[in-house]
Amino acid sequence: MEDWFPYLWQFHIAAGAIALVVAITSVWAERRRFRRANLDAVGFMPWTVIYLTTFLTACVFLGLAAREWFAA
């Protein structure tokens, strides 16, 4: 990890951004699932759970990055 990111807050920003992208994608997929034309084609992905966990992860990582960036 030291080779890719010279500071720890940069790693936290990257991880938080990836988690935020996954959270936004899961919101889009859940909306798409709710508005489906064929009501029998439900799907199997728990998009709400994926959204909640990735959004919480993004908040934690971005909060850590902000704390470390302001402390430096």
PLY file of the C-alpha trace (Angstrom):
ply
format ascii 1.0
element vertex 72
property float x
property float y
property float z
element edge 71
property int vertex1
property int vertex2
end_header
0.00 0.00 0.00
2.94 2.34 0.62
3.95 2.11 -3.03
0.59 3.25 -4.41
-0.45 5.88 -1.89
2.17 8.06 -0.20
-0.40 9.19 2.41
-3.03 7.13 4.18
-5.78 9.68 3.53
-5.33 9.14 -0.22
-6.07 5.45 0.25
-9.16 6.31 2.29
-10.40 8.69 -0.41
-9.92 6.03 -3.10
-11.71 3.36 -1.07
-14.51 5.77 -0.14
-14.97 6.82 -3.77
-15.19 3.20 -4.92
-17.73 2.43 -2.19
-19.74 5.52 -3.16
-19.81 4.44 -6.81
-21.09 1.00 -5.77
-23.75 2.63 -3.57
-24.95 4.87 -6.40
-25.01 1.90 -8.77
-27.10 -0.10 -6.30
-29.59 2.76 -5.96
-29.90 2.84 -9.75
-30.37 -0.96 -9.89
-33.01 -0.90 -7.14
-34.93 1.82 -8.96
-34.68 -0.19 -12.16
-35.97 -3.28 -10.34
-38.97 -1.40 -8.94
-39.91 -0.03 -12.36
-39.62 -3.34 -14.25
-42.19 -4.26 -16.89
-42.38 -7.98 -16.08
-43.50 -8.22 -12.45
-42.52 -11.89 -12.24
-38.86 -11.18 -13.02
-37.90 -10.11 -9.51
-34.16 -10.80 -9.44
-32.01 -12.04 -6.59
-29.71 -9.17 -5.58
-30.47 -7.46 -2.24
-29.84 -3.95 -3.58
-31.06 -2.18 -0.45
-28.62 -4.07 1.78
-25.79 -3.46 -0.70
-26.64 0.24 -0.74
-26.72 0.55 3.04
-23.44 -1.26 3.63
-21.52 0.50 0.86
-22.87 3.93 1.79
-21.86 3.37 5.42
-18.44 2.20 4.25
-18.08 5.28 2.04
-19.03 7.56 4.93
-16.48 5.93 7.24
-13.64 6.01 4.70
-14.33 9.58 3.59
-14.65 10.68 7.21
-11.31 9.11 8.04
-9.75 10.77 5.01
-11.10 14.16 6.02
-9.87 13.74 9.60
-6.38 12.72 8.46
-6.22 15.44 5.82
-7.21 18.20 8.25
-4.81 16.89 10.91
-1.82 17.03 8.54
0 1
1 2
2 3
3 4
4 5
5 6
6 7
7 8
8 9
9 10
10 11
11 12
12 13
13 14
14 15
15 16
16 17
17 18
18 19
19 20
20 21
21 22
22 23
23 24
24 25
25 26
26 27
27 28
28 29
29 30
30 31
31 32
32 33
33 34
34 35
35 36
36 37
37 38
38 39
39 40
40 41
41 42
42 43
43 44
44 45
45 46
46 47
47 48
48 49
49 50
50 51
51 52
52 53
53 54
54 55
55 56
56 57
57 58
58 59
59 60
60 61
61 62
62 63
63 64
64 65
65 66
66 67
67 68
68 69
69 70
70 71
